[in-house]
Amino acid sequence: MDQKLGQTQPDPVQSPEIWLALRGYRLTTAEILYHLPDHPALLQSYIWQNWDHAPKFPCLKAFLDFWRRDLDARLHSVRIGVADVMGPGQWRNLPGLLTLQ
């Protein structure tokens, strides 16, 4: 607890993103190009970003299945980028507190 502010500081170890990264998930960004339903000759871009497990990308596949099943816009192409934010061997807990002024 921070005595000055009377607030608890978030514990970085309890961050869900850290646990996902330690389990092999990576920050995945997909650029989805699709045909506009009313003007099929025009393409529109949609950016999707989530934590996903490469190379099978189950979350992205589930989203694309939803798109094909429930949306009228026909997919043109999907471009995927993966950021290796942190791996299991790169994380370690350091005891102590460092204050920069």
Buried (B, 14 or more C-beta within 10 A) or exposed (E): EEEEEEEEEEEEEEEEEBEBBBEEBBBBBBEBEBBEEEEEEEEEEEEBEBBBBEEEBEBBEEBBEEBEEEEEBEBEEBEBEBEEBBEEEEEEEEEEEEEEE
